[in-house]
Amino acid sequence: MAAHRPLRTALIGFGLSGRVFHAPFLEASEDYSLDAIVTSSPERAAQAAAAHPDARIVATADELFAAPELLDLVVVGTPPSSHYALAEAAINRGMHVVVDKPFVPAAAQGEDLIAKARQSGVVLSVYQNRRWDADFLTLKKLIDDGALGRVYTFESRFERWKPEGLRAWKATADTAEGGGILFDLGVHLIDQALTLFGPAVTVYGETARHTASARGAAEPASGAAAGSGADEDAFVSLLHESGVRSRLSMNLISALPAPRFHVLGSAAAFTSWGTDGQEAALIAGAVPGTDRYGVEPEERWGTLGTPGDVRQVQSERGAYPDFYRQLAAAINDGAPVPVEPADALAAIRIIEEIHRQNRDRNPGS
């Protein structure tokens, strides 16, 4: 098979998402060339130019889209309120698109993008990178191998200690703009649960806000409705068609940790603590694909067993580079996309339903 030329790629946004979760993988892979980076921040533009000297740095997406013939792929790594417009613009110009999570703030927007991508014959995928976390890959292997037997309940958490609350745009964006912890961390937990156990037939959720709102008044602890600011604390319960019950928790008020995963099955249970180390390694400058990238230390391995028969389970290797490897195969060879946008849309619909429930319970908030 003839070798493919590198996919000419533009990255829109150079905050944490673009700088840490996309640019290093595009730079490290022979399947891509990082040709352009879009950022309106002079400070970030300087960072991008220093880190990626071969990339063209532009201030606006309009400059990028003025010459679509120079690009094959656009990666959207901006705040979620801009995802739809940027992805639509790229699709309309015949470019393949990756949209960072959350896919879009509204399911109707996602449906429209999926239809437009299909009509245009371009590849569209969503960056749900937590499908390649080491602990998630380990748990998936245990389930697939039957080590847990029939799974009854799945507890999953992203709980952090940030008593000051959300920062930057996340602190002020309301739910209609994709703000809040459900869209930020919850979309990962929901996506992982759906990936492991299939569609949800019932959804229940609670959200709360504990810090002062952008308007200077404290939000009620009972819930944060759309338009009232970003939720900082959420609980989600899903009953899957498979019969598994997922209980998902995310917040910024956990001064002491709870298990990352706690999974109960008919043959055994599995518990793990701490979070996958790839994000911290990337922030520290790790290069994807190097010898120790994605390898979890023994103290973060999970535990499998029953009373009197407990053992540590070596973690699978974390594999964020697999997203872009699979994406190149999808674009070049027609292989499946790493994340189907319809799957990402299922998580958005669940988030919308939880926000609706909270509005109904707290009509005056």
C-alpha positions in Angstrom: 0.0 0.0 0.0 1.3 3.4 -1.0 2.2 5.7 1.9 -0.1 8.6 2.5 1.2 12.2 2.7 0.8 13.8 6.1 -2.6 15.3 6.7 -2.3 19.1 6.6 -3.8 20.2 9.9 -4.9 23.4 11.6 -5.5 23.7 15.3 -8.0 26.3 16.4 -7.3 27.3 20.0 -4.1 27.1 22.0 -5.3 27.0 25.6 -5.0 23.8 27.7 -6.9 21.8 25.1 -4.9 22.8 22.0 -1.5 23.1 23.8 -1.7 19.8 25.8 -4.2 17.5 24.3 -3.8 18.0 20.5 -0.6 19.7 19.4 1.8 17.2 21.0 0.1 14.3 19.2 -0.2 16.0 15.8 3.5 17.0 16.1 4.6 13.5 17.1 2.8 11.6 14.4 4.1 11.1 10.9 0.4 11.0 9.8 0.0 14.7 10.3 1.7 18.1 9.8 0.7 20.9 12.1 0.5 23.7 9.5 -1.5 26.4 11.3 -2.5 27.4 14.8 -5.3 29.9 15.5 -5.2 32.0 18.7 -6.2 35.6 19.3 -4.0 35.8 22.4 -0.6 37.4 21.8 0.8 35.4 24.8 -0.5 32.1 23.4 0.6 33.0 19.9 4.2 33.4 21.2 3.9 30.1 23.0 2.6 28.4 19.9 5.3 29.9 17.7 8.0 28.8 20.1 6.7 25.2 20.5 5.7 24.7 16.9 8.0 26.9 14.7 6.9 25.3 11.4 3.2 26.2 12.0 1.6 29.4 10.7 0.1 31.4 13.6 -3.0 33.4 12.8 -5.3 35.4 15.0 -8.7 34.4 13.6 -10.5 31.4 12.1 -11.6 33.6 9.2 -7.9 33.9 8.1 -7.6 30.2 8.2 -10.8 29.5 6.2 -9.8 32.0 3.6 -7.5 29.4 2.1 -9.1 26.0 2.7 -7.1 24.4 -0.1 -4.1 24.5 2.1 -5.6 22.2 4.7 -7.1 18.7 5.1 -8.1 18.7 8.8 -9.3 21.2 11.3 -9.1 20.5 15.1 -11.5 22.7 17.1 -10.1 23.2 20.6 -12.0 26.3 21.7 -14.7 26.8 24.3 -17.9 24.8 23.5 -20.1 27.8 22.6 -18.0 28.2 19.4 -17.8 24.5 18.4 -20.8 24.4 16.1 -19.9 27.5 14.1 -16.3 26.5 13.6 -17.0 22.9 12.8 -19.7 23.9 10.3 -17.4 26.4 8.6 -14.7 23.7 8.2 -17.2 21.1 6.9 -18.6 23.6 4.4 -15.1 24.0 3.0 -14.6 20.3 2.6 -12.3 19.8 5.6 -12.3 16.9 8.0 -13.0 17.9 11.5 -12.2 16.9 15.1 -14.2 18.7 17.8 -12.9 18.6 21.3 -15.3 17.6 24.1 -18.0 18.5 24.8 -19.1 18.0 21.2 -21.7 20.9 21.2 -23.8 22.6 23.9 -27.1 21.5 22.2 -28.0 18.1 20.6 -29.7 19.8 17.7 -26.4 21.4 16.7 -24.7 18.0 16.8 -27.4 16.4 14.6 -26.9 19.2 12.1 -23.1 18.8 12.0 -23.4 15.0 11.6 -25.8 15.5 8.7 -23.6 18.1 7.0 -20.4 16.0 7.4 -22.2 13.0 5.8 -23.5 15.2 2.9 -20.0 16.7 2.4 -18.2 13.4 2.5 -15.8 14.5 5.2 -14.8 12.7 8.4 -16.1 14.1 11.7 -15.0 12.9 15.1 -15.1 14.1 18.7 -12.1 14.0 21.0 -13.3 11.8 23.9 -9.7 11.1 24.9 -10.7 9.4 28.3 -11.6 6.3 26.4 -7.8 5.8 26.3 -7.1 6.3 30.0 -5.0 3.5 31.5 -7.5 2.7 34.2 -10.4 2.7 31.7 -8.6 0.4 29.3 -7.8 -1.9 32.3 -11.4 -2.0 33.4 -12.6 -2.6 29.9 -10.2 -5.6 29.5 -11.4 -7.1 32.8 -15.0 -6.8 31.7 -14.3 -8.2 28.3 -12.3 -11.1 29.8 -15.1 -12.0 32.2 -13.0 -11.3 35.3 -15.9 -9.5 37.0 -18.7 -11.8 35.8 -21.9 -10.0 35.2 -21.5 -6.3 36.2 -24.2 -5.0 38.5 -23.0 -1.4 39.3 -20.4 0.9 38.0 -19.3 3.9 40.2 -17.1 6.4 38.5 -15.7 9.7 39.7 -13.9 12.8 38.7 -13.7 14.7 42.0 -11.2 17.5 42.6 -10.3 20.0 45.3 -10.8 23.4 43.8 -12.8 25.4 46.4 -12.4 28.5 44.4 -14.6 26.9 41.8 -14.3 26.9 38.0 -11.9 29.4 36.4 -11.7 31.5 33.2 -14.6 31.1 30.8 -15.8 28.0 32.6 -16.7 30.1 35.6 -19.1 32.4 33.7 -20.5 30.3 30.8 -24.0 29.1 31.5 -25.3 25.7 30.5 -26.6 27.0 27.2 -23.0 27.8 26.3 -21.7 24.4 27.4 -20.5 25.7 30.8 -20.5 23.7 34.0 -19.0 20.5 35.4 -21.4 18.2 33.6 -20.2 19.5 30.2 -16.6 19.6 31.4 -15.9 16.4 33.4 -19.3 14.8 33.3 -19.2 14.3 29.6 -16.1 12.1 30.0 -17.8 10.0 32.7 -21.0 9.6 30.8 -19.1 8.7 27.6 -17.1 6.0 29.4 -20.3 4.5 30.9 -22.0 4.4 27.6 -19.0 2.9 25.9 -18.7 0.1 28.5 -22.4 -0.7 29.0 -24.4 0.7 26.1 -27.4 3.0 25.9 -29.2 4.4 28.9 -32.9 3.8 29.3 -33.4 6.0 32.4 -31.5 9.1 33.4 -31.5 10.9 36.7 -29.2 13.8 37.7 -28.6 16.5 40.3 -26.4 19.6 40.0 -25.3 22.3 42.4 -23.2 25.4 42.6 -21.4 26.3 45.7 -19.3 29.4 45.0 -20.6 32.9 44.2 -22.0 33.3 40.7 -20.7 35.7 38.1 -23.5 38.1 39.2 -22.1 38.1 42.8 -24.9 36.0 44.4 -24.6 32.5 45.6 -26.4 29.9 43.5 -28.8 27.6 45.5 -27.2 24.3 46.5 -30.2 22.4 45.2 -29.4 23.0 41.5 -28.2 25.2 38.8 -30.6 25.9 36.0 -29.7 26.9 32.4 -28.7 30.5 32.3 -27.9 30.7 36.0 -24.2 29.9 35.8 -22.0 26.9 35.7 -22.8 23.9 37.8 -19.8 22.8 40.0 -21.1 19.6 41.5 -23.1 16.9 39.8 -24.4 13.3 40.3 -25.7 11.2 37.5 -27.5 7.8 37.6 -28.0 5.8 34.5 -29.8 2.5 34.0 -28.4 0.9 30.9 -30.3 -1.3 28.5 -27.8 -4.0 29.5 -29.1 -3.8 33.1 -26.0 -2.2 34.6 -26.5 0.8 36.9 -23.9 3.6 36.5 -23.5 6.1 39.3 -21.3 9.0 38.2 -20.0 11.8 40.5 -18.1 15.0 39.6 -17.3 18.0 41.7 -14.7 20.5 42.8 -15.1 20.1 46.6 -13.4 16.8 47.3 -10.7 17.6 49.9 -10.2 13.9 50.3 -10.4 11.4 47.5 -12.9 8.6 46.8 -12.2 5.7 44.4 -11.9 6.6 40.8 -13.7 3.4 39.8 -15.6 1.0 42.1 -17.3 -1.8 40.0 -19.3 -4.7 41.4 -19.9 -7.9 39.5 -21.2 -11.4 40.1 -17.6 -12.8 40.2 -15.5 -10.0 41.7 -15.2 -6.3 42.3 -12.7 -3.8 40.9 -11.5 -0.6 42.6 -9.0 1.9 41.5 -7.8 5.3 42.9 -6.3 8.3 41.3 -6.4 9.6 37.8 -4.7 8.6 34.6 -1.2 10.1 34.4 -1.1 11.2 30.8 -2.5 14.7 31.3 0.1 15.5 34.0 2.8 14.0 31.9 1.9 16.1 28.9 1.7 19.3 30.9 5.2 18.5 32.2 6.4 18.1 28.6 6.3 14.4 27.9 6.5 13.4 24.3 3.8 10.9 23.1 5.2 7.6 21.9 8.3 7.6 24.0 9.2 4.5 26.0 7.5 5.3 29.3 4.6 7.4 28.0 1.3 6.1 29.3 2.9 3.6 31.8 1.2 3.8 35.2 3.2 3.4 38.4 2.4 0.4 40.6 0.8 2.6 43.3 -1.9 3.5 40.8 -2.8 0.0 39.8 -6.3 -1.2 40.6 -7.4 -4.0 42.8 -9.6 -7.0 41.8 -11.1 -9.7 43.9 -13.4 -11.0 46.5 -13.0 -11.3 50.3 -9.9 -13.3 51.0 -8.8 -13.3 47.4 -7.6 -9.9 46.4 -4.8 -9.0 43.9 -3.5 -5.9 42.2 -4.0 -5.7 38.4 -1.3 -4.1 36.3 -2.7 -1.2 34.4 -2.9 -1.2 30.7 -0.8 1.4 29.1 -2.5 4.8 28.6 -3.0 5.4 24.9 -4.1 8.9 23.9 -2.0 8.6 20.7 -4.5 5.9 19.5 -7.1 8.6 18.8 -5.0 10.3 16.1 -3.7 7.0 14.8 -7.3 5.8 14.3 -8.3 9.1 12.8 -5.7 9.0 10.1 -6.8 5.5 9.2 -10.4 6.7 9.0 -9.4 9.7 6.7 -6.9 7.8 4.5 -8.4 4.3 4.4 -12.0 4.5 5.3 -11.5 2.8 8.7 -14.0 3.5 11.6 -13.5 6.9 13.2 -12.0 6.7 16.7 -15.2 8.3 18.3 -18.5 8.3 16.4 -20.1 11.7 16.7 -23.4 10.0 17.3 -21.9 8.4 20.4 -20.7 11.8 21.7 -24.2 13.2 20.9 -25.8 10.5 23.2 -23.8 12.0 26.1 -25.0 15.5 25.2 -28.6 14.4 25.2 -28.1 12.9 28.7 -26.7 16.2 29.9 -29.6 18.1 28.4 -32.0 15.8 30.2 -30.3 16.4 33.5 -30.4 20.1 33.1 -34.1 19.8 32.2 -34.8 17.8 35.4 -33.1 20.4 37.5 -35.0 23.3 35.9 -38.3 21.4 36.6 -37.3 20.8 40.2 -36.1 24.4 40.7 -38.3 26.5 38.5 -37.4 29.7 40.3 -33.7 29.3 40.2 
